[in-house]
Structures are given as C-alpha cells and as structure tokens.
Amino acid sequence: MDRKRKPGIYLLTDAGDAVELILVWLDGRETRLRGQSPAEELVSFVNFDFSTYRASVERLWEEHDVFEERNEVPYEDYVDFTRQALPLAEQLAEIAPVAYWDVLHYLGPATKMLYDGKSIFPSRKALAVLNALRHPYFIQNRLRNLFEIGFADFERGTQQDRFRMLEDTWPGLIDRAFPIRFLPEPSGAPVGTVREYALDDLYELCLAELSLYFQQDRRRIARCENCWRYFVPRTEAESRYCYGEMDGKPCKQEGAKRMRRFRAETDEALAAYERLRRRLEERANRLELAGPGGENHLIPFGRTQYEAWLDGAREAKKAYQAGGISAEEFLRRIDVDGELDDYKAARDTFPAPGQTPWRDYIKRDMDFVPGKRFTDMLYLDLSADNPAWTMITAEEQIRKARGGHASLHDRYGAKDPVDPKAHAKELEEMFAPREPDPQVELMKRLIAEAARISMETVWPEEDGT
C-alpha cells in the first residue's frame, strides 16, 4: 500500500501465518518488521528480558530528588531528571523497536504537560515521564497475568478452552481490538488477501495478536514445566518442556530428570519404585560383571530378568499415574520377590492452580504485581511457648499463594530454592480465613446505619437568615 500512514502501529496479515508490523514514527518514517506467527510474537514479548532497562528506570524513581516529598519542587530538578531519564529509552531502540515506539508515543504528551500552578508540578510531570518509560514492562506484566489465566493450564486444551477462560475472567477483553472470529471457513479470505489493522499502542497490538491467535488452531501456547517460560510447541504431541535452556542445560533434558525427582519426593509409591528399580539394576550389574565362580555368592538376578521386570513395572507405573490402579496395587505388582516392607504409600496433593489465592489475585486485578502484595516480613506467634520472631520471605508467601505449584527449576535448580515445607505452620496461619472481629463488625454496622440515616434524612433548607 502506497498511501501515507499516520503515526502508529500497523499490523498486516494475509490469511496465512506470519504477520508484518509497520511502525510509523512522529516524523513520518516507517520501519517494517517481518514478524512471526501471532503466537510466537506474543510469546517473544512475554519472555523478553526488560530487567536491565527496568532497573535503570526504577532507580530514578527510588533515588532522584524530583520525587522527594516536600512542599515545593524546583523546576531544575525536573530538568535534571529528564537529562537522565530520556536517554534510557534508547536502550530499547535496537533490541525492542515496538516497545521503543510505545515509549516515545507516551513520552510526547508527558514532556508537553503545561504548568498547572501547583508547587509540586515538576514532580507530577516527572512521574508522567517515568510512567511513559515504564509502559512496556507494565504491559508485559499485564500480558503475563493474562497468560497465567488463559494458557498456563491448557497445554492440551482447545483454543476455545483458552479463550473461554479469558472471556469468563475479563468479558470483552480481546474484542477491544477487533471482534474475535474462531477458525475461518475455507471459503474465507484466500492467501494473499492482506488485511491491515491500525493500532494505537503496544497493548492494543497485543490484543490484536491475541485475536489473530484465536482464529487458528494449528499453533498453541504452552508453559514449560522446567523454566515456566511460555513457548509454542512444534508438534501436536503433548509438550511439557520448551526448546530452550536454563542455566546452560536444555529444559527437555533437565526437566525430565527433575520431574522424576519431583514425583518421587511427593509420592511415596513412586519413591519406592525408584529405590526398587535401582536395587534390581545394581543386582543385575553385579551379576553381569562377576568373574568366574563369583556369581555363586550373588543373588541370581540377571540382565534378562531385570529387563523383564522393568517392562512390567513400567506398565504398572503408567496405570498408577493414570489413576487406573491404587498405590497399594501398584506396589504389589512391582514387588515380585517381596522386598518391600509394606504397601502403604502417602501422596502429596496440590489444589488445582485455578483454585488458589494467586489466581484470585490476578482475576481481581489483571495488573497484579507480586512485589506489591508480597514482601519479606517478620512473624511472631504469641501462642507459642517461647515466642520468637520468624522471617517469612516473599518467595515462601508466593509459593503458598500458588498452592505449592512452582517450576521444576525453582524447586531443584535455583541457588537458594525455597523449601516448600519451611514455616508451614506460620504460612497456614497467615493464609487462613480470619474470624471476623465482633467489635469491628459492630462498628461497620454502626457506620453503615449512620450513613443510611444521613442519606434518608431531609434537612431543612437554609433561608439565609
């Protein structure tokens, strides 16, 4: 298209897969970005690392004098602030051009704010500039919350399942960009028919890409169980792990090992299976490596017997994990020589992710920020025999709010992994529903009644005397 476009973000797509973005700057320049599929574009933005840029921006909020609380703020503080703040946007120019365009879009009105006569006007104007710089990672946080609701639990769900969950939580959310249309009929627009959408900012671009994503069913968005980053599976098969790395190790490799460890630690039946498997494997190895006559002193359990046992044990394990047999039946099947002491096995249970306080926080506020809700805090249990202050970290509180759910990397790969059983009693008390205080409830009723009487009372009009 040769027509002159106004400044904005333009998304072009045919009935195929990839999208193309055109950024039109304030001076009329156009930057064309050859995109990926809407799913891949969304995942790239959600996973993008804004940490360095964000730290630079937030440092100004924490340290610059223009935000110091006082009765009057000199305009020179604002000038000094902009001298430091405005160049920060350039960090995004090469690595995140759409985010850079979005920052400039909001910086324009912020820097043109006119003096309102208030003595703290420089602080208000500086905050507007700061919020313009914050906008990309503010939108990223919002999109991550949308993904938590719509994609985290639906790796094998349908597109309708994902869309319905988002729509039930925030009705009309995606239609704010343009109407959703599920799976166009073959008679729809042929490949090569270009559709163009003019979008106001980064958030509207995300909503438009979400709408395009839901108009197809060939690609889906999933969350890696090892690193908890989102990715687009390359096949229709169930994909638990992404194609990337965490700490230099492939998620597919480390995730599978950590998942076996997790299952063993949270399921005594699977832990018994692993112990028995290692014992029998070692027994077969010793027999295989024994010298002439050495096998006479070993238990007669060779490689062929071990392989036969392993085939049967794997089938029993699959049936147990699918819920087809009980833990007791599973252990009976694999304990062919009666080596286990008993067949009782406990199993840790976790609440469904959608029924946790964490999801409730997000559903009530799509801009939910964990750092504002959870901070390290000291806890004192006065009912204890010897009360003592205990530090409850933000990470422990988040783990509790998530119902115990966490990435495999956070469980086993982090430098300082959070112990899920640490401070269990204190966390239970912190998250337990509180009994209403009778005095507080009485005061609420008195205030409500006073407000009602005040609203219903007809006061005599003043006659000016």
C-alpha positions in Angstrom: 0.0 0.0 0.0 1.4 3.4 -1.1 -0.9 5.7 0.9 0.5 7.9 3.6 0.0 6.4 7.1 -0.4 8.5 10.2 2.0 7.8 13.2 1.0 4.5 14.8 1.5 0.7 14.7 0.1 -1.1 11.7 -0.3 -4.9 11.6 -0.6 -6.5 8.2 -1.6 -10.2 7.7 -3.0 -12.3 4.9 -4.9 -15.5 5.6 -1.6 -17.2 6.1 0.5 -17.4 9.3 3.0 -14.6 9.8 2.3 -11.0 10.5 4.2 -7.9 9.4 4.4 -4.8 11.6 4.9 -1.2 10.3 6.0 1.4 12.9 5.2 4.9 11.7 7.2 7.4 13.7 6.2 11.0 14.5 8.4 12.3 11.7 6.6 10.1 9.2 9.4 7.5 8.9 8.3 3.9 8.5 10.1 0.8 10.0 8.9 -2.5 8.7 9.3 -5.6 10.9 8.9 -9.0 9.5 7.1 -10.9 12.2 6.4 -14.4 13.2 3.1 -16.0 13.8 0.8 -14.2 16.3 1.5 -16.9 18.9 5.3 -16.6 18.5 5.1 -12.8 18.6 3.2 -12.9 21.9 5.5 -15.5 23.4 8.6 -13.4 22.4 7.2 -10.3 24.2 6.1 -12.2 27.3 9.5 -13.8 27.6 11.5 -10.6 26.7 14.1 -9.6 29.4 13.4 -6.0 30.4 15.4 -6.4 33.7 18.4 -4.1 32.8 16.1 -1.4 31.3 13.7 -1.7 34.2 16.4 -1.4 36.8 17.6 1.8 35.2 14.2 3.3 35.1 13.2 2.3 38.7 16.5 3.6 40.0 15.4 7.1 39.1 12.1 6.6 41.0 14.0 5.5 44.1 16.9 7.9 44.0 16.1 11.1 42.1 15.4 14.3 44.1 12.4 15.3 41.9 10.4 12.6 43.7 11.3 13.6 47.2 8.3 14.6 49.3 8.3 18.3 50.0 6.1 21.3 49.7 7.8 22.8 46.7 9.8 21.2 44.0 12.2 23.4 41.9 11.8 23.0 38.1 15.5 22.5 37.9 15.0 19.1 39.4 12.7 18.1 36.6 15.2 19.3 34.0 17.9 17.2 35.7 15.6 14.2 35.8 14.8 14.4 32.1 18.5 14.7 31.3 18.9 11.3 32.9 15.6 9.7 32.0 15.1 10.4 28.3 18.2 8.7 27.1 17.1 5.4 28.8 14.5 4.9 26.1 17.4 4.5 23.6 18.2 1.2 25.2 15.1 -0.3 23.5 15.7 1.2 20.1 17.6 -1.8 18.7 16.5 -4.7 20.9 12.8 -3.9 21.2 11.7 -1.4 18.5 8.0 -1.8 19.2 8.5 -1.1 22.9 10.7 1.9 21.9 7.9 3.2 19.7 5.4 2.8 22.5 7.7 4.7 25.0 8.1 7.6 22.5 4.3 7.6 21.9 3.7 8.3 25.6 6.7 10.5 26.2 5.4 13.1 23.8 2.3 14.1 25.9 4.2 13.7 29.1 7.0 16.1 28.2 4.5 18.7 26.9 2.5 18.9 30.1 1.8 22.6 30.9 2.4 24.2 34.2 -0.8 24.0 36.4 0.2 26.5 39.0 0.9 23.8 41.7 4.2 23.9 43.6 4.8 20.2 43.0 4.1 20.3 39.3 7.7 19.3 38.4 7.2 16.1 40.4 3.9 15.3 38.6 5.5 16.0 35.2 8.5 13.8 36.1 6.1 11.0 37.1 4.3 11.2 33.8 7.7 10.8 32.0 8.6 8.0 34.3 5.3 6.1 33.6 5.9 6.5 29.9 9.3 4.8 30.3 7.6 2.1 32.4 4.8 1.4 29.9 6.4 -1.6 28.0 7.1 -3.7 31.1 3.8 -2.6 32.6 2.1 -4.1 29.6 4.3 -7.2 29.7 3.3 -7.8 33.3 -0.4 -7.5 32.3 0.1 -9.9 29.4 1.8 -12.4 31.7 -1.2 -12.3 34.0 -3.5 -12.9 31.0 -1.3 -15.9 30.1 -1.4 -17.2 33.6 -5.2 -17.4 33.3 -5.5 -18.4 29.7 -2.5 -20.6 28.8 -0.7 -22.0 31.9 -3.1 -24.9 32.4 -4.2 -25.7 28.8 -1.3 -27.3 27.1 -3.6 -29.9 25.6 -6.8 -27.8 25.7 -8.6 -26.4 22.7 -8.4 -22.8 21.6 -12.0 -22.4 22.7 -11.0 -23.6 26.2 -8.3 -20.9 26.4 -10.5 -18.2 25.0 -13.4 -19.1 27.3 -11.2 -18.9 30.4 -10.0 -15.4 29.4 -13.5 -14.3 28.4 -15.1 -15.6 31.7 -12.5 -13.7 33.7 -12.5 -10.4 31.7 -15.5 -10.3 29.5 -15.0 -8.5 26.2 -11.2 -8.2 26.8 -10.0 -9.2 23.3 -12.8 -7.6 21.4 -11.5 -4.2 22.5 -9.1 -4.5 19.5 -11.4 -6.1 16.9 -14.0 -8.9 17.0 -12.9 -12.4 17.6 -13.6 -14.9 14.9 -12.9 -18.6 15.5 -11.4 -20.7 12.8 -12.4 -19.0 9.5 -14.2 -21.2 7.0 -12.2 -22.4 3.9 -14.3 -20.1 1.8 -12.8 -17.1 3.7 -10.2 -14.7 2.5 -7.7 -16.5 0.3 -3.9 -16.4 1.0 -2.6 -13.2 -0.4 -5.5 -11.0 0.7 -3.8 -8.6 3.0 -5.7 -7.2 6.0 -4.3 -4.2 7.8 -5.1 -3.1 11.3 -4.2 0.4 12.7 -3.4 0.1 16.4 -2.9 2.8 18.9 -0.2 1.4 21.2 1.6 -1.7 22.4 -1.3 -3.0 24.4 -3.7 -2.8 21.5 -1.2 -4.7 19.4 -1.1 -7.5 22.0 -4.9 -7.7 22.0 -4.9 -7.8 18.2 -2.3 -10.6 18.1 -4.4 -12.5 20.7 -7.4 -12.2 18.5 -5.5 -13.5 15.5 -4.1 -16.3 17.6 -7.6 -17.5 18.5 -8.6 -17.5 14.8 -6.4 -20.6 14.2 -5.9 -24.0 15.8 -2.5 -25.1 14.3 -0.4 -23.4 16.9 -0.9 -23.3 20.6 0.9 -21.6 23.5 2.1 -23.7 26.4 4.2 -23.2 29.5 7.4 -25.2 30.1 7.3 -27.1 33.4 11.0 -26.7 33.9 11.6 -23.0 33.4 8.0 -21.7 33.3 8.7 -19.7 30.2 6.0 -19.8 27.5 6.6 -21.4 24.2 4.9 -22.6 21.0 5.1 -26.5 20.6 6.3 -27.6 17.2 4.2 -30.7 17.1 0.7 -31.8 18.1 2.1 -34.1 20.7 2.0 -33.2 24.4 5.0 -30.9 25.1 5.9 -30.4 28.8 9.3 -28.7 28.1 10.4 -25.9 25.8 13.3 -26.0 23.3 15.4 -23.5 25.3 17.9 -23.8 28.1 18.1 -22.8 31.7 21.5 -22.4 33.4 23.1 -23.7 30.2 21.2 -27.0 30.2 18.3 -28.0 27.9 14.9 -27.8 29.5 13.9 -31.1 27.8 16.8 -32.9 29.4 16.8 -31.3 32.8 13.0 -31.1 33.0 12.6 -34.8 32.6 15.1 -35.6 35.3 13.7 -33.1 37.7 10.1 -34.3 37.1 11.2 -37.8 38.1 12.7 -36.4 41.3 9.6 -34.4 42.0 7.3 -37.3 41.6 9.4 -39.5 43.8 9.6 -36.8 46.5 5.8 -36.1 46.5 4.7 -39.7 46.0 5.9 -42.4 48.3 4.8 -45.2 45.9 6.9 -43.7 43.1 9.8 -43.2 45.5 9.6 -46.9 46.4 9.5 -47.8 42.7 12.7 -45.8 42.1 14.5 -47.4 45.1 13.5 -50.9 43.9 14.5 -50.2 40.3 18.0 -49.0 41.3 18.4 -52.0 43.7 17.5 -54.5 41.0 19.5 -52.8 38.3 22.6 -52.8 40.6 21.9 -56.5 41.3 21.9 -57.3 37.6 25.1 -55.3 37.1 27.0 -57.1 39.8 26.0 -60.5 38.4 27.0 -59.4 34.9 30.4 -58.2 36.0 31.2 -61.1 38.3 34.2 -63.2 37.4 34.3 -67.0 37.0 32.7 -68.5 40.1 31.9 -65.1 41.5 28.2 -65.5 40.7 27.9 -68.3 43.3 28.0 -65.6 46.0 25.4 -63.3 44.4 21.6 -63.3 44.1 20.7 -65.0 40.8 19.1 -62.0 39.2 20.5 -61.3 35.7 20.1 -58.7 32.9 17.3 -60.6 31.2 15.3 -60.9 34.4 15.8 -57.2 35.1 14.6 -56.2 31.7 11.5 -58.3 32.0 10.8 -56.8 35.5 11.3 -53.3 34.1 8.8 -53.8 31.3 6.1 -55.0 33.7 6.9 -52.3 36.3 6.7 -49.5 33.7 3.2 -50.7 32.7 2.1 -50.8 36.3 3.6 -47.3 36.8 1.7 -46.0 33.8 -1.6 -47.5 35.1 -1.0 -46.0 38.5 -0.2 -42.5 37.2 -3.3 -42.6 35.0 -5.4 -43.5 38.1 -6.2 -47.0 36.9 -4.8 -48.7 40.0 -4.2 -47.7 43.6 -0.8 -47.1 45.2 -1.1 -50.4 47.1 -1.9 -52.4 43.9 1.0 -50.7 42.1 3.5 -51.6 44.8 2.2 -55.2 44.9 2.7 -55.6 41.1 6.3 -54.4 41.1 7.4 -56.2 44.3 7.7 -59.6 42.7 10.1 -61.0 45.3 8.5 -59.4 48.4 11.3 -57.0 49.1 9.2 -54.1 50.3 8.2 -53.8 53.9 4.7 -52.7 53.3 2.4 -51.3 50.6 1.2 -48.2 52.3 2.2 -45.0 50.5 1.3 -41.4 51.1 0.9 -38.9 48.2 1.2 -35.1 48.4 -1.8 -33.3 46.8 -1.9 -29.8 45.5 -5.0 -27.7 44.9 -5.9 -27.0 41.3 -4.0 -23.9 40.1 -7.2 -22.2 39.3 -8.4 -22.5 42.9 -5.5 -20.8 44.6 -5.2 -17.3 46.1 -2.7 -16.5 43.4 -5.2 -16.9 40.6 -7.8 -14.9 42.7 -5.4 -12.0 42.9 -4.9 -12.0 39.2 -8.6 -12.4 38.4 -9.4 -9.4 40.6 -6.6 -7.3 39.0 -5.0 -8.0 35.6 -2.2 -5.7 36.6 -1.4 -7.7 39.8 2.3 -7.3 40.7 3.6 -9.8 43.2 6.2 -7.4 44.6 3.4 -5.1 45.8 1.5 -7.9 47.5 4.3 -10.0 49.0 7.4 -8.7 50.8 9.7 -10.3 53.4 8.1 -10.0 56.8 8.6 -10.8 60.4 6.1 -13.1 62.0 5.5 -13.6 65.8 3.3 -16.4 67.1 2.3 -15.3 70.6 0.6 -18.6 71.2 3.9 -20.4 71.2 5.6 -21.5 74.4 8.6 -19.3 73.6 7.5 -16.7 71.1 10.2 -15.6 68.7 10.3 -13.5 65.6 10.5 -15.6 62.3 11.4 -14.2 58.9 8.8 -15.3 56.2 10.3 -14.5 52.8 8.2 -13.2 49.9 9.2 -16.3 47.9 7.7 -18.5 50.7 4.5 -16.5 50.6 4.2 -16.7 46.9 4.7 -20.4 46.9 1.9 -20.7 49.5 -0.4 -18.4 47.5 0.3 -20.6 44.4 -0.9 -23.6 46.3 2.6 -25.2 46.3 2.9 -25.1 42.5 6.3 -24.0 41.2 8.6 -24.5 38.2 11.0 -27.5 38.4 13.9 -25.1 38.1 12.8 -23.2 41.2 12.4 -26.4 43.1 15.7 -28.0 42.2 17.9 -25.7 40.1 17.8 -22.3 41.9 20.8 -21.4 44.0 18.6 -20.9 47.1 15.5 -23.0 46.4 12.5 -22.4 48.7 11.8 -25.3 51.0 8.1 -26.0 50.4 7.7 -27.3 54.0 9.6 -24.4 55.7 7.4 -22.3 58.0 4.4 -24.4 57.0 2.6 -23.6 60.3 3.2 -19.9 60.1 2.1 -19.7 56.4 -1.0 -21.7 57.2 -2.0 -19.2 59.8 -1.2 -16.2 57.6 -3.4 -17.5 54.8 -6.1 -19.0 56.9 -9.5 -17.2 56.8 -9.9 -14.8 59.7 -12.8 -14.9 62.0 -14.5 -11.5 61.9 -13.8 -9.4 65.0 -17.2 -8.7 66.7 -16.1 -5.2 67.7 -15.0 -4.4 64.1 -18.2 -5.8 62.6 -20.3 -3.8 65.1 -18.5 -0.6 64.1 -19.1 -1.4 60.4 -22.8 -1.8 61.0 -23.0 1.5 63.0 -21.2 3.4 60.3 -23.4 1.9 57.6 -26.5 2.7 59.6 -25.4 6.3 60.2 -24.7 6.7 56.5 -28.1 5.4 55.6 -29.9 7.7 58.1 -27.9 10.7 56.8 -28.9 9.9 53.2 -32.5 9.4 54.0 -32.9 12.5 56.3 -34.4 15.5 54.7 -32.7 18.6 56.2 -34.5 21.9 56.3 -33.3 24.3 53.6 -31.4 27.3 54.7 -33.5 30.5 54.4 -30.5 32.8 54.5 -31.4 34.2 58.0 
